[in-house]
Amino acid sequence: MSTQVSRRNTIYGYPNPQKGLQQEPIVQQRDPMTSDAAEIGTVWCNTVSSSYFILCSSVQGVNTWTSASGGSETLTALTVNPGNITATAGNVDITAGNLNMAPGSTATLGILVAGDSTITGTLGVTGATTLDSTVDIGGDTTIDGTLDVTGNVTISGDFDLTSADAISFTSTSNTDPSISLTTNGGTTETIQITAVQGTNPATIELVATVGGITLSGGLDDGNAINLDASNAAGGMTFVAGTNGFVFSATAGEFTVATTTGLVSISADAEPTTIDIGTGAAVVKTIAIGGTGANVITIGDAQAAGSVAIGTAMTTGTVSIGGTGLQTGTVSIAPGTGAQTVSIATGGTGIKTVNIATGAIDNVVTIGSATGAASVSLLSGTGNLSASSTGTISLSSAGALSVNSSAGAINVGNNAVAQAINVGTGAAARTITIGNATGATSVVVNVGTGALNLGTDATAHATAVGSATAGCTLALNTPVGTPVVANAGISITDTTSPNSGLTLPAGIQVLSGTGSPSGTVTAPIGSLYLRVDPAGATSRAYINTDAGTTWTNITTAA
């Protein structure tokens, strides 16, 4: 039921006949309602909740009671001048509106719990601080306890965090980003994270427990991201799992430089595949070694294995030694071990192998004269050619053989008028042409020039033909052209009665000892001259039957 108290009590006295008394409090066991009417300023006491209310307004039957519970007070505005607001126990809670401090003012708190806060003066908190919403700080703030902020923090001045204990930034927000450090003051702004005394390798550590770490620099030059370990003994260690490392530049340069230090790639003792420039379907230029006196070694420290260059190329060029004005030495297998050096040994694909074919006066040496060193030059059904605009010399301390298993051996068979010299060196040589095997024959042809056998000015014997039974020697000239023997013809075979000269039509001129009758057979008309002492009727004989019948010829005494 509503309470209606519309009049105050009146007293009578001198000099005024009546005077109104102060309205007495309304004491009930409940809180007032808007329908409870009384004189403005009346106090309502709730004995159950130990709270009181003051009637502040009454408009068209709606009564507004302002309450304060448990010793608290609800105010629409509070101005204290001069003096302080002191809370000796409990909290100062602002559940709506703002706590505004004028510039230059100071707030020193034990424990601060606030919502949206704008601080333009000095704030000192010696206990814990919890800020549940946005904080704007324009002045100096000192917090000696714990600071918990669930909203945003905006700082207009310097912001220094100094603690003898650890400082931790933690966000439970599932947003991107959850924690952000941003500067936006001008072109000289920087963000620095500095560890002054730490010596641990992980003094400054960036850790993403299950995610990744991205460093992004927006500067448009080579200093967009700098990792600096320039201490005299400083270094950098990069460790990755099975996904490895990816260094990528968009049309930019990737440089690894150590001045005088060592650059090692896959220097651990693990079986590793190292790929350089293996991207598919693109043209890459891969250069190793600069313009200095570099020493470049590939595979020099391994005891076994292989080194392959260009083995997967189907087209293109593999060059060793450069294409410019190089003056150094290009060595292949210069070591002291027993190695096999293979060039173009693949079993498929026809290869053209060029060695020193450049248009310059190269000096090419193949093979060695040491010990049992050997050189083999092989070809299939194609040709094996050796050509020179100078001299080709073949020299051997042993036998020098030129053979053909299925074709002719030609010496000087081109149509060039040049001399062919065989065995012309000033040494006592035995020169053998041809052999006595089977139907082997030797043909010596001349044009309009001469055929000279043993015509040099030395004392020597010249033998033509063989003394083996069945051998013949024919000296042929055109009809009417004689065979000339300037010093005569000597037939030295005295063991055969048929040794002599054969004239046209088969007539022979023979010589021997004793009478030829019954022992020497010759064509009819042949002559036989005895070389032993005989008389005038027994020095010469003529064959009369193409057999062994001879008639003596009488000579002068």
ChimeraX attribute file (.defattr): number of C-alpha atoms within 10 A of each C-alpha:
attribute: neighborCount
match mode: 1-to-1
recipient: residues
	/A:1	6
	/A:2	10
	/A:3	13
	/A:4	11
	/A:5	14
	/A:6	10
	/A:7	11
	/A:8	12
	/A:9	10
	/A:10	11
	/A:11	10
	/A:12	10
	/A:13	8
	/A:14	7
	/A:15	6
	/A:16	8
	/A:17	9
	/A:18	11
	/A:19	12
	/A:20	11
	/A:21	11
	/A:22	11
	/A:23	17
	/A:24	12
	/A:25	15
	/A:26	16
	/A:27	13
	/A:28	13
	/A:29	11
	/A:30	14
	/A:31	18
	/A:32	24
	/A:33	14
	/A:34	13
	/A:35	15
	/A:36	20
	/A:37	22
	/A:38	23
	/A:39	16
	/A:40	16
	/A:41	15
	/A:42	19
	/A:43	20
	/A:44	24
	/A:45	21
	/A:46	17
	/A:47	13
	/A:48	10
	/A:49	12
	/A:50	13
	/A:51	18
	/A:52	24
	/A:53	23
	/A:54	19
	/A:55	21
	/A:56	14
	/A:57	16
	/A:58	17
	/A:59	7
	/A:60	5
	/A:61	11
	/A:62	13
	/A:63	19
	/A:64	20
	/A:65	23
	/A:66	18
	/A:67	19
	/A:68	14
	/A:69	13
	/A:70	9
	/A:71	8
	/A:72	10
	/A:73	12
	/A:74	11
	/A:75	9
	/A:76	5
	/A:77	5
	/A:78	8
	/A:79	7
	/A:80	7
	/A:81	6
	/A:82	5
	/A:83	7
	/A:84	7
	/A:85	9
	/A:86	7
	/A:87	8
	/A:88	6
	/A:89	6
	/A:90	7
	/A:91	11
	/A:92	13
	/A:93	10
	/A:94	12
	/A:95	9
	/A:96	9
	/A:97	9
	/A:98	12
	/A:99	12
	/A:100	11
	/A:101	17
	/A:102	12
	/A:103	12
	/A:104	10
	/A:105	12
	/A:106	17
	/A:107	13
	/A:108	14
	/A:109	15
	/A:110	14
	/A:111	20
	/A:112	20
	/A:113	16
	/A:114	21
	/A:115	21
	/A:116	19
	/A:117	21
	/A:118	20
	/A:119	24
	/A:120	22
	/A:121	18
	/A:122	19
	/A:123	19
	/A:124	17
	/A:125	19
	/A:126	15
	/A:127	15
	/A:128	16
	/A:129	20
	/A:130	16
	/A:131	19
	/A:132	16
	/A:133	14
	/A:134	17
	/A:135	20
	/A:136	15
	/A:137	21
	/A:138	19
	/A:139	22
	/A:140	19
	/A:141	23
	/A:142	17
	/A:143	21
	/A:144	15
	/A:145	14
	/A:146	14
	/A:147	16
	/A:148	15
	/A:149	18
	/A:150	16
	/A:151	12
	/A:152	14
	/A:153	15
	/A:154	13
	/A:155	17
	/A:156	12
	/A:157	12
	/A:158	11
	/A:159	13
	/A:160	9
	/A:161	9
	/A:162	11
	/A:163	10
	/A:164	5
	/A:165	6
	/A:166	6
	/A:167	10
	/A:168	6
	/A:169	6
	/A:170	9
	/A:171	12
	/A:172	8
	/A:173	10
	/A:174	7
	/A:175	8
	/A:176	7
	/A:177	9
	/A:178	10
	/A:179	12
	/A:180	7
	/A:181	6
	/A:182	8
	/A:183	9
	/A:184	8
	/A:185	8
	/A:186	7
	/A:187	6
	/A:188	6
	/A:189	9
	/A:190	10
	/A:191	8
	/A:192	6
	/A:193	6
	/A:194	9
	/A:195	9
	/A:196	7
	/A:197	7
	/A:198	10
	/A:199	9
	/A:200	7
	/A:201	8
	/A:202	8
	/A:203	12
	/A:204	12
	/A:205	7
	/A:206	8
	/A:207	9
	/A:208	8
	/A:209	7
	/A:210	5
	/A:211	7
	/A:212	7
	/A:213	9
	/A:214	6
	/A:215	6
	/A:216	8
	/A:217	11
	/A:218	8
	/A:219	9
	/A:220	7
	/A:221	8
	/A:222	9
	/A:223	10
	/A:224	11
	/A:225	12
	/A:226	8
	/A:227	7
	/A:228	9
	/A:229	10
	/A:230	9
	/A:231	7
	/A:232	6
	/A:233	6
	/A:234	8
	/A:235	9
	/A:236	8
	/A:237	5
	/A:238	5
	/A:239	6
	/A:240	7
	/A:241	6
	/A:242	5
	/A:243	6
	/A:244	7
	/A:245	10
	/A:246	6
	/A:247	5
	/A:248	9
	/A:249	8
	/A:250	5
	/A:251	6
	/A:252	8
	/A:253	8
	/A:254	9
	/A:255	6
	/A:256	6
	/A:257	9
	/A:258	8
	/A:259	7
	/A:260	6
	/A:261	7
	/A:262	8
	/A:263	10
	/A:264	7
	/A:265	7
	/A:266	10
	/A:267	8
	/A:268	8
	/A:269	6
	/A:270	7
	/A:271	7
	/A:272	9
	/A:273	7
	/A:274	8
	/A:275	7
	/A:276	8
	/A:277	10
	/A:278	10
	/A:279	9
	/A:280	7
	/A:281	6
	/A:282	7
	/A:283	9
	/A:284	11
	/A:285	5
	/A:286	7
	/A:287	6
	/A:288	6
	/A:289	9
	/A:290	7
	/A:291	5
	/A:292	6
	/A:293	8
	/A:294	9
	/A:295	6
	/A:296	8
	/A:297	7
	/A:298	8
	/A:299	11
	/A:300	9
	/A:301	7
	/A:302	9
	/A:303	7
	/A:304	7
	/A:305	6
	/A:306	7
	/A:307	10
	/A:308	8
	/A:309	9
	/A:310	11
	/A:311	8
	/A:312	7
	/A:313	9
	/A:314	7
	/A:315	7
	/A:316	7
	/A:317	8
	/A:318	9
	/A:319	9
	/A:320	10
	/A:321	12
	/A:322	8
	/A:323	7
	/A:324	6
	/A:325	7
	/A:326	9
	/A:327	7
	/A:328	8
	/A:329	7
	/A:330	10
	/A:331	9
	/A:332	8
	/A:333	10
	/A:334	8
	/A:335	9
	/A:336	6
	/A:337	7
	/A:338	7
	/A:339	9
	/A:340	7
	/A:341	8
	/A:342	7
	/A:343	7
	/A:344	11
	/A:345	8
	/A:346	9
	/A:347	7
	/A:348	7
	/A:349	7
	/A:350	8
	/A:351	10
	/A:352	7
	/A:353	8
	/A:354	7
	/A:355	8
	/A:356	10
	/A:357	10
	/A:358	8
	/A:359	6
	/A:360	7
	/A:361	8
	/A:362	10
	/A:363	6
	/A:364	8
	/A:365	6
	/A:366	5
	/A:367	9
	/A:368	10
	/A:369	10
	/A:370	7
	/A:371	6
	/A:372	6
	/A:373	8
	/A:374	9
	/A:375	9
	/A:376	5
	/A:377	5
	/A:378	7
	/A:379	8
	/A:380	6
	/A:381	5
	/A:382	6
	/A:383	8
	/A:384	9
	/A:385	6
	/A:386	6
	/A:387	7
	/A:388	6
	/A:389	5
	/A:390	6
	/A:391	7
	/A:392	9
	/A:393	5
	/A:394	6
	/A:395	8
	/A:396	8
	/A:397	6
	/A:398	6
	/A:399	6
	/A:400	8
	/A:401	6
	/A:402	6
	/A:403	8
	/A:404	8
	/A:405	6
	/A:406	6
	/A:407	7
	/A:408	8
	/A:409	10
	/A:410	9
	/A:411	7
	/A:412	10
	/A:413	7
	/A:414	8
	/A:415	6
	/A:416	7
	/A:417	7
	/A:418	8
	/A:419	7
	/A:420	8
	/A:421	7
	/A:422	7
	/A:423	10
	/A:424	9
	/A:425	8
	/A:426	6
	/A:427	7
	/A:428	8
	/A:429	9
	/A:430	7
	/A:431	7
	/A:432	6
	/A:433	7
	/A:434	9
	/A:435	10
	/A:436	7
	/A:437	7
	/A:438	6
	/A:439	7
	/A:440	8
	/A:441	10
	/A:442	9
	/A:443	5
	/A:444	5
	/A:445	7
	/A:446	7
	/A:447	6
	/A:448	5
	/A:449	6
	/A:450	8
	/A:451	11
	/A:452	7
	/A:453	9
	/A:454	12
	/A:455	10
	/A:456	8
	/A:457	6
	/A:458	7
	/A:459	8
	/A:460	9
	/A:461	7
	/A:462	8
	/A:463	8
	/A:464	9
	/A:465	9
	/A:466	10
	/A:467	10
	/A:468	7
	/A:469	6
	/A:470	6
	/A:471	8
	/A:472	9
	/A:473	9
	/A:474	8
	/A:475	6
	/A:476	9
	/A:477	9
	/A:478	7
	/A:479	6
	/A:480	6
	/A:481	8
	/A:482	10
	/A:483	10
	/A:484	8
	/A:485	8
	/A:486	6
	/A:487	6
	/A:488	6
	/A:489	9
	/A:490	8
	/A:491	10
	/A:492	8
	/A:493	13
	/A:494	12
	/A:495	8
	/A:496	11
	/A:497	17
	/A:498	18
	/A:499	16
	/A:500	19
	/A:501	15
	/A:502	15
	/A:503	10
	/A:504	6
	/A:505	8
	/A:506	13
	/A:507	17
	/A:508	21
	/A:509	18
	/A:510	22
	/A:511	24
	/A:512	20
	/A:513	15
	/A:514	15
	/A:515	20
	/A:516	25
	/A:517	17
	/A:518	10
	/A:519	13
	/A:520	18
	/A:521	18
	/A:522	26
	/A:523	18
	/A:524	18
	/A:525	18
	/A:526	22
	/A:527	22
	/A:528	29
	/A:529	20
	/A:530	17
	/A:531	12
	/A:532	11
	/A:533	9
	/A:534	13
	/A:535	11
	/A:536	12
	/A:537	14
	/A:538	17
	/A:539	20
	/A:540	22
	/A:541	24
	/A:542	21
	/A:543	24
	/A:544	15
	/A:545	15
	/A:546	14
	/A:547	15
	/A:548	16
	/A:549	18
	/A:550	26
	/A:551	18
	/A:552	19
	/A:553	16
	/A:554	13
	/A:555	11
	/A:556	7
	/A:557	6
